[in-house]
Amino acid sequence: MKKEKKPEAIQKAEKALAESRVGVVTDYRGMTVAEMSKLRRKLAESGIEYRVVKNNLAAIAAKNVGKEHLKDLLVGPSAVAFGRDDEVAAARVLTEYIRANKPALSIRGGFLQDRMLTADEVSALAAMPPREFMVARVVGQIKSPLYMLVTVLSANLSGLVRVLEARKEQLEGGSK
């Protein structure tokens, strides 16, 4: 790479690292161009950018945005999947692709926000349910005690109403 283009490449890498909630570093050694294109299409469908990086420039960019721990993962041919929206999508798509196609691709690790992830942690992240499912589950857990509270409170009121109705009938029955 020409010397004049290096600052521009570092800026692009800094921007991608800063805007990403999650990044998965992979070793793409041995993949064909067709396999790499297929993987990029699958990742793009999920809103994930997959970029081959120059290790030295990516390490500088990572240091500049406070993710210097990525330097340890940038050894040999490296490509990074940058996820901006869904924290789980990048890990899930890469893991499913590896499982389905058995390519030479391997996951080295990555980052989630400012936390470094090992390859095993990336696999664990991929196994998590989708975000929508987790949100629905939390809402359901919040909603359940509220329903129970309403039921308990309405039972006391219903009991009081029944007692008052019975007393009213008793009083009306006695006056006739």
Helices and strands as residue ranges (DSSP letters): G 3-5, H 6-19, E 22-27, H 33-45, E 48-53, H 55-64, G 68-73, E 78-83, H 89-101, E 106-112, E 115-118, H 119-127, H 131-175
